[in-house]
Structures are given as C-alpha cells and as structure tokens.
Amino acid sequence: MDFLNEMNKIGELAVLAARQAAIMTDQKKNRCLEAIADQLEMDRKKIADANIIDLKNGKKNRLNGAMLDRLELTNDRLSSVIQSLHDITDLSDPAGKVDREFTLQNGLKVRKVRVPIGVIGIIYESRPNVTVDAAALCLKAGNAVVLRGGSESANSNLALARSMTAGLRRANVNDKTIQILPWTDREAVSVMVKMNDHIDLIIPRGGEGLIRFVAENATVPVIKHYKGVCHIYVDQIVNADMALAIIENAKCQRPGVCNAVETVLIHEAVADHFATAMAQRLRASDVELRGDPGFLDLVKDAVPATEDDWHEEYLDKILSVKIVPDIGAAIDHIATYGSGHSDAIVSDDETACDRFLREVDSAAVYVNASTRFTDGGQFGMGAEIGISTDRIHARGPMGLEELTTYKYVVLGTGQIRE
C-alpha cells in the first residue's frame, strides 16, 4: 500500500472541503448536523451490528473490562451521540465571533475575529462515539476533519462515518468534509502526522503510547491529551461522608475514563478513621487498593504501592492511596506525579481550598466535587473534541471555540504608513 500517495489524495480533498466549510452559514452547518442525526437514527441496526463485531473481536483479543466498556456502543449511548448532534446545533457558532475591537489613532479599525483552523486530524482509540463527536464539533466550527480510529473499533467507526457522509450528501454538502481512514496500520498514522500541506492540526486521543508516538513523530502541530492521573486530596477539616461519596463517584462510576480518580491523598490527621471507611466503601465495588506504608498500617489487606503506581493511569477499578502530613505534601505529590488533567480537594477549610486552587497547576482544579465533571458536555460545551493537558492554544475540555483560531481584520479609509 502506497500510504503517502493515498493520504495525499485524502488531504487534497480535505483542503477543498475545509475552504467550503469555512464559509458555510451557521444555518447550513446546523442543517448538516440534523441530517447526520437523522441518518444515524435510520442506520441504528447497521451501526449496532458493526459494534457487535468489534466487541466479539475485543473479547477474543482479551481486552479488559474497561476497554470493552469504552468500545461498547449501547442503544442508549448511540441515542446520546445522536442527541449530542442536536445539542451542538443549539450552541453558538464561534466562527466570525469578534474577540476584540479597537480603533488606532490613525483611524484604522482593528478586529480580532474567530476563524476555523482548517483541516483537523483526529487520531483516537477505542471509543466509537469519538467518531461522531469529533466530526460534529469540527464541522460546527467550520473545519474539515480526517479521522483515524483504532483497530479495536474499526467496524463501528466505519459504519458511523458512512452514516455521517450520507447525511452530508442529504444536506447537499461536500461529503469529504468528514473523512475516515479505512486503514488501521501504524504506517498510515506516520504519514498523517507529517502532512503539513494538508492538515493544520492533529489531536490524538487514546493511551499514552499513542499520544507519545504522535507527539514525537509529528511535524503538524499537535494538541496533546496525555493520560489522566487525577488526584483527590482529603483535607484535615472535612465532611467525611461527602469525601467518601466524591471518591466513590470519581473512581467507580466509569473507571475506564481519563477523568476518573487514580490516586487519593489523605491528611494524616483524619487517616485513622477515613482510610478504613474508604476501604470498606470501595471494597463493595471491588476496587483494589494500593497504598504507601502509612495506608498499609491502617488497611491491612491493601497491596503495597510501587513508585510506578503513583504515575499510573489505571483506567480500571484500582486506586492508589497515600497518607500525607499536610496540604503542602499533597500539592507536592500532585506536582510530581500528576498529569495536569484534573485534581480535587475535599475540605471545609476555605484557606486550604484557596491554596489548593492557587498552587495546583492542572487543566481543571476542583473544590468539593468529583473529577468526573471534566467533560465538554458537563461544562456546557456540547460534545468535546478531547481534554487537552497542554498549556498552548487549548487547555482542558476542548469545545467549539478551541477548534478555531483568529485573524485580524483591519478596516481603513486610505491610511498609509509613514
């Protein structure tokens, strides 16, 4: 397979489609999204059948429970995907939005205006819903998109993409606005991340290995969604019942997602009572606990934590726990081992909360709430394109505005520079 030649063909079509998408009105974009939603509704059985094949292959290949959960596209989940398309139509179109406007002394009027990025490449694993979420957000922001999903969800992704391109045709829009690579070979990714003439931005979503491969090999700009090593710190002045409920939700609701908590830090002043209560509560949900010596003294059946555990994104019902002497030690631990994704404090001490918010440098920092809220939908953005752990251009959940850049529009009346 000559991937370079085939990918260049896809890229050329995407560039043309992006130019057309950039000048579409908000009304036309919304008609496209509604047409795609209608087509997905009509194609439910085809999509479900394709997903069943992927799930069977996943079980045959011994994917763990968390991975199979990410892969499964239940009827309810497909309904949510379809609803997200309707929700996105209700969001404000960021393209054309004026961020800033001013007039210079010479009379020139200057506007900083939001514009689409162009062609966005999305490289992702496991979750087939990303196929629709990513494409819809890119389209609403006026971009074209090239999708490359993982081999484990190949049948589901292709079925969803066929429905979306059929929806585009029904709306009389260039069906190359949304393209998906039909190959899962790593070589195709190697070519894709170097297509500077055709792709303006790459967004990888998936495991740390995939993201590091893309970041290390790309010449196209990359917004990284590194692993989610999320922490919850339980302070010395705390409502224990609230803290237990937050930890249980953050670990157990969906352990296979990037905003699930992976490490709990407990102030030593409350550890005697809280550690055993937390262990009892999480055992009921079959969570394996790995702890430092202080935690092992309190919870005898916990597994000793290794240095690697503090760095680990388990994406499973496993939790590492450490007893810390004070909030400063908790903040230092997060700075050393965290991934800059989402971290929380549970405390009734306003001073401690303020310090945590000020000193913890993560994309989302919480007081008395579950880390599970770091999500574009939960933040009112509609579906999200990903959660950036970068500091440049976009950080945290990426919605529509993060899929645009800006240009300066300058209006004159004949001014010339002296």
ABEGO torsion letter per residue (X at the ends): XBAAAAAAAAAAAAAAAAAAAAABBAAAAAAAAAAAAAAAAAAAAAAAAAAAAAAAAAAAAGBBAAAAAAABBBAAAAAAAAAAAAAAAABBBABGBBABBBBBAAGBBBBBBBBBAEBBBBBBBGBAAAAAAAAAAAAAAGBBBBBBBBAAAAAAAAAAAAAAAAAAAAAGBBAAABBBBABABAAAAAAAAABAAABABBBBBEBAAAAAAAAAABABBBBBBBBBBBBBBBBABBBAAAAAAAAAAAAAABAABAABBABBBBBAAAAAAAAAAAAAAAAAAGBBBBBBAAAAAABAABBBBBAAAAABBAGBBBBBBBBBABAAAAAAAAAAABAGBBBBBBBABAAAAAAAAAABBBABBBBGBBAAABBAAAAGAEBBAEBBABABGBBEBBBAAAABBBBBBBBBAGBBBX
